[in-house]
Amino acid sequence: MSFKKCRDLILGIVMLALSAFYLYFAQQIKTRPKLTPSYASARVLPTLLGILLAILSVALIVLSVKKLKTTEAQETSKGSSREDLISVALTIAVIIAYIFVMDMTGFILATMLYLFCQMMILAPKEKRNPGLFAIVSVIFTVVVFVAFRIGLKQLLPRGIIESLIGF
């Protein structure tokens, strides 16, 4: 079986393992039970996201197993298989860079850069639209920042932009 045929299965298994890892660490988040009600503690949203990631991972595993059993996949050229491996490697590199850059630049700038780079990596070459990707990255980051900082009253890593806007 080639990588191309079982990449969804591999991705599902890896993401399920990552969701378990994520859920474990989400439960390690310290909370102040006397100051914060249980429904608004710092571990509620990470736990929900971890559960959602686990559910989606299981769904991907089930669908990919069904696909492997029911359809005969066509052989693909080595070029597309090579492109898939390159995009996986670039995705892992961008995630690692995001983790390290967030401490220096803060949540807003690091997340905007990460989302833009990730969209550029995953989009097919003929459908890449840097302007649209930049707009989506900025809007999504601002919405998430406002939701966490103002709505949930949770702190996110501060950086240059957060200092300038006074958050």
C-alpha positions as CSV (number, residue, x, y, z in Angstrom):
1,M,0.0,0.0,0.0
2,S,1.4,3.4,-1.0
3,F,1.5,6.5,1.2
4,K,-1.0,8.2,-1.1
5,K,-3.6,5.4,-0.5
6,C,-3.4,5.4,3.3
7,R,-2.4,9.0,4.1
8,D,-5.9,9.8,5.5
9,L,-5.6,6.7,7.8
10,I,-2.1,7.7,8.9
11,L,-3.3,11.3,9.5
12,G,-6.3,10.1,11.5
13,I,-4.1,8.0,13.7
14,V,-1.6,10.7,14.3
15,M,-4.3,13.3,15.0
16,L,-6.0,10.9,17.5
17,A,-2.7,10.5,19.3
18,L,-2.1,14.3,19.3
19,S,-5.6,14.8,20.6
20,A,-5.0,12.5,23.5
21,F,-1.7,14.3,24.2
22,Y,-3.5,17.6,23.9
23,L,-6.3,16.5,26.2
24,Y,-3.8,15.3,28.8
25,F,-2.1,18.7,28.9
26,A,-5.4,20.6,28.8
27,Q,-6.3,18.9,32.1
28,Q,-3.0,20.2,33.6
29,I,-4.0,23.8,33.2
30,K,-4.1,25.5,36.5
31,T,-7.4,27.2,37.5
32,R,-8.5,29.3,40.4
33,P,-11.8,27.6,41.4
34,K,-12.7,30.3,44.0
35,L,-12.3,33.1,41.5
36,T,-13.6,31.5,38.3
37,P,-16.8,29.5,37.9
38,S,-16.3,25.9,36.6
39,Y,-18.0,26.6,33.3
40,A,-15.5,29.5,32.5
41,S,-12.3,28.0,33.7
42,A,-9.2,28.1,31.6
43,R,-9.4,24.4,30.8
44,V,-13.0,24.3,29.4
45,L,-12.3,25.4,25.8
46,P,-9.0,23.4,25.4
47,T,-10.8,20.3,26.6
48,L,-13.7,20.9,24.2
49,L,-11.3,21.4,21.3
50,G,-9.4,18.3,22.2
51,I,-12.6,16.2,22.3
52,L,-13.7,17.7,19.0
53,L,-10.3,16.9,17.5
54,A,-10.5,13.3,18.8
55,I,-14.0,12.9,17.3
56,L,-12.9,14.2,13.9
57,S,-9.9,12.0,14.0
58,V,-12.0,8.9,14.7
59,A,-14.3,9.9,11.8
60,L,-11.3,10.3,9.5
61,I,-10.0,6.9,10.5
62,V,-13.4,5.2,9.9
63,L,-13.9,7.0,6.5
64,S,-10.4,6.1,5.3
65,V,-10.8,2.5,6.3
66,K,-14.1,2.3,4.4
67,K,-12.4,4.0,1.4
68,L,-9.5,1.5,1.5
69,K,-11.9,-1.5,1.6
70,T,-14.4,-0.3,-1.0
71,T,-12.4,1.4,-3.7
72,E,-9.4,0.4,-5.7
73,A,-7.2,3.5,-5.7
74,Q,-5.4,4.4,-8.9
75,E,-1.7,4.5,-9.0
76,T,-0.5,8.1,-8.9
77,S,2.7,9.5,-10.4
78,K,5.7,9.9,-8.1
79,G,5.6,13.6,-8.6
80,S,2.3,14.0,-6.7
81,S,3.4,11.6,-4.0
82,R,6.6,13.7,-3.6
83,E,4.5,16.9,-3.4
84,D,2.4,15.4,-0.7
85,L,5.5,14.5,1.4
86,I,6.9,18.0,0.9
87,S,3.6,19.6,2.0
88,V,3.5,17.3,5.1
89,A,7.1,18.2,5.9
90,L,6.4,22.0,5.4
91,T,3.3,21.7,7.6
92,I,5.3,20.2,10.4
93,A,8.0,22.8,10.0
94,V,5.5,25.7,10.1
95,I,3.8,24.2,13.2
96,I,7.2,24.0,15.0
97,A,8.1,27.5,13.9
98,Y,4.7,28.8,15.2
99,I,5.4,27.3,18.6
100,F,8.8,29.0,18.9
101,V,7.8,32.3,17.3
102,M,4.8,32.8,19.5
103,D,7.0,33.5,22.6
104,M,8.8,36.2,20.8
105,T,6.0,37.8,18.7
106,G,2.9,37.0,20.7
107,F,-0.3,35.3,19.7
108,I,-1.7,37.8,17.2
109,L,1.4,38.1,14.9
110,A,2.4,34.5,15.2
111,T,-1.1,33.2,14.5
112,M,-1.5,35.5,11.5
113,L,1.8,34.3,10.0
114,Y,1.1,30.7,10.7
115,L,-2.4,30.7,9.1
116,F,-1.1,32.5,6.1
117,C,1.8,30.1,5.6
118,Q,-0.4,27.0,6.2
119,M,-3.0,28.2,3.7
120,M,-0.2,28.8,1.1
121,I,1.2,25.3,1.7
122,L,-2.2,23.5,1.5
123,A,-3.8,25.3,-1.3
124,P,-3.3,23.9,-4.8
125,K,-1.0,26.1,-6.9
126,E,-3.7,27.2,-9.3
127,K,-6.0,28.3,-6.4
128,R,-3.4,30.2,-4.3
129,N,-4.7,33.7,-3.5
130,P,-2.3,35.5,-1.1
131,G,-4.5,38.5,-0.7
132,L,-7.5,36.4,0.4
133,F,-5.3,34.3,2.6
134,A,-4.0,37.4,4.3
135,I,-7.5,38.8,4.9
136,V,-8.7,35.4,6.3
137,S,-5.7,35.1,8.6
138,V,-6.1,38.6,10.0
139,I,-9.9,38.3,10.5
140,F,-9.7,34.8,12.1
141,T,-6.9,35.8,14.4
142,V,-8.7,39.0,15.6
143,V,-12.0,37.0,16.2
144,V,-10.1,34.4,18.2
145,F,-8.2,37.0,20.1
146,V,-11.4,38.9,21.0
147,A,-13.2,35.7,21.9
148,F,-10.4,34.7,24.4
149,R,-9.4,38.0,25.7
150,I,-12.7,39.8,26.0
151,G,-15.3,37.0,25.9
152,L,-13.6,34.4,28.0
153,K,-11.2,36.8,29.8
154,Q,-8.3,34.5,29.2
155,L,-4.8,35.8,28.6
156,L,-2.9,34.8,25.4
157,P,0.8,35.2,24.9
158,R,1.7,38.9,24.6
159,G,3.8,40.3,21.9
160,I,4.5,43.5,19.9
161,I,1.0,44.0,18.7
162,E,-0.7,43.3,22.0
163,S,1.6,45.8,23.7
164,L,0.7,48.5,21.1
165,I,-3.0,48.0,21.5
166,G,-2.8,47.8,25.3
167,F,-4.0,44.3,25.9
